[in-house]
C-alpha cells in the first residue's frame, strides 16, 4: 500500500487542498477510525464496568478489547499492564506522582536527556525538588545524538530513574534505547520511555526493550484526541499508589478506609473515554493492516526525498542527525534571517501546514543556541508532492524576504 492509496482514507486531506506536515503535533484521522467512534456512540454507548444490562456489557467488551489491542501492539505480557489515560502527559504525571514521589529519595539521582519534551521533564523537576533528589541531563552532540560516553558517564551508581524519549520531537533523532535501558538497569535504575514520537512510526516491543514504563498518545497515531497509554511492568504497577481517587478504582469503601481494585482499574478512576479507546483500537487495526514495516518504509522514502532537497536550499539550516538511519520523519529547520513564525505564516498562505516555535522543548533549543525552529513532520498519508509544495513555499518565502536573507 502506498501513501497515495492511504491518503484517500483521510477526508480532511481529500476535501482540503493542504500539505499537512504537522503530524508530530497530531495526526489526521482515517474514515475507518471515524466510523468506529461514530458507531460506538450510535450503537454501543454506555458506561463500562457499571451495568449488568446488555448495552453496558457491550461497552465494557469494546473497552477491554481496546486494552488487549494495545497490549498486543507493543507486545506487553498481558493487558493488565496497559492503563488508559488522556495522553502521554497524563501518563507521565501519573508516574511522577505514583512512582516518583514514593520511590525517589533525598540525594537520589534522576537522569533525563536534554531533548525531552516538557512532559517528560517538568514532572521530574517537581519530583526532584519535592524529594531533594538531583536532576541531571544527558546532552547531545552537534548532530543531535546522545554520545555513548554521555550515557555511560551520566547513568552511574545512585541513579534511580532514567527518563528518555525514544525519538526526539524536535530533531527526529532515534535514541539508542536498548543501550540506555541496559545501562540503567545495570545500576539499579528504572526507565521511563516517552514513545509519543515512536509508537506511530515503528514497531515497539516492550519486552525486547525491557522497558519498565512506556507512554504514548493516541492522537499522534490516527486515533481521536483525549486517549493515552501508560504501559508498566505489572510488578511495578502493583506496588504503586493510585493517582486519582473515586469511582471504579476501588474494591471496598468504608466510612474511614478504602481498599483499591487491582491494576489496571486502580489507575482508571471515574468514567473513562471509551469512545477514544475504541478509536485507538481502530487506529491500531488500521496501522497493522498497512504493516509497521511498511509505515517505516513509506516514511524513509519521504525522508530520502525531502532532506536532500532541503539541503540544496542554501538559505535553510537543518537540525538533527545527518545519518538517515538515526532520523525519523521529523525535520526541524530555520530560514536564515526570518523568524520561524513568519516562515510558518508564509507557508500557510501556500496551504502548507508546519509547526513553528520551541516544540515544548525549551531546554534543548536553549542548549542549541536558538529560540525556535520550523518543524515539518510527516506521516503515512504524505506524498512527494507534499515535499515539493514545502520546497516551493520556502522558495517563495525567500523571494518575499530576499533583503533579510544573507
C-alpha positions, 0 to 999 in steps of 0.5 A: 500500500502506498501513501497515495492509496492511504491518503484517500482514507483521510477526508480532511486531506481529500476535501482540503487542498493542504500539505499537512506536515504537522503530524508530530503535533497530531495526526489526521484521522482515517474514515475507518477510525471515524466510523468506529467512534461514530458507531460506538456512540450510535450503537454501543454507548454506555458506561463500562464496568457499571451495568449488568444490562446488555448495552453496558456489557457491550461497552465494557467488551469494546473497552477491554478489547481496546486494552488487549489491542494495545497490549498486543501492539507493543507486545506487553505480557498481558493487558493488565499492564496497559492503563488508559489515560488522556495522553502521554502527559497524563501518563507521565504525571501519573508516574511522577506522582505514583512512582516518583514521589514514593520511590525517589529519595533525598540525594537520589539521582534522576537522569533525563536527556536534554531533548525531552519534551516538557512532559517528560521533564517538568514532572521530574523537576517537581519530583526532584525538588519535592524529594531533594533528589538531583536532576541531571541531563544527558546532552547531545552532540552537534548532530543531535545524538546522545554520545555513548560516553554521555550515557555511560558517564551520566547513568552511574551508581545512585541513579534511580530513574532514567527518563528518555524519549525514544525519538526526539520531537524536535530533531527526529533523532532515534535514541539508542534505547536498548543501550540506555535501558541496559545501562540503567538497569545495570545500576539499579535504575528504572526507565521511563520511555516517552514513545509519543514520537515512536509508537506511530512510526515503528514497531515497539516491543516492550519486552525486547526493550525491557522497558519498565514504563512506556507512554504514548498518545493516541492522537499522534497515531490516527486515533481521536484526541483525549486517549493515552497509554501508560504501559508498566511492568505489572510488578511495578504497577502493583506496588504503586499508589493510585493517582486519582481517587473515586469511582471504579478504582476501588474494591471496598469503601468504608466510612474511614478506609478504602481498599483499591481494585487491582491494576489496571482499574486502580489507575482508571478512576471515574468514567473513562473515554471509551469512545477514544479507546475504541478509536485507538483500537481502530487506529491500531487495526488500521496501522497493522493492516498497512504493516509497521514495516511498511509505515517505516518504509513509506516514511524513509522514502519521504525522508530520502526525498525531502532532506536532500532537497532541503539541503540544496536550499542554501538559505535553510539550516537543518537540525538533527542527525545527518545519518538517515538511519538515526532520523525519523520523519521529523525535520526541524529547520530555520530560514536564515534571517526570518523568524520561524513564525513568519516562515510558518505564516508564509507557508500557510498562505501556500496551504502548507501546514508546519509547526513553528516555535520551541516544540515544548522543548525549551531546554534543548533549543536553549542548549542549541543556541536558538529560540525556535525552529520550523518543524515539518513532520510527516506521516503515512498519508504524505506524498512527494508532492507534499515535499515539493509544495514545502520546497516551493513555499520556502522558495517563495518565502525567500523571494518575499524576504530576499533583503533579510536573507544573507 
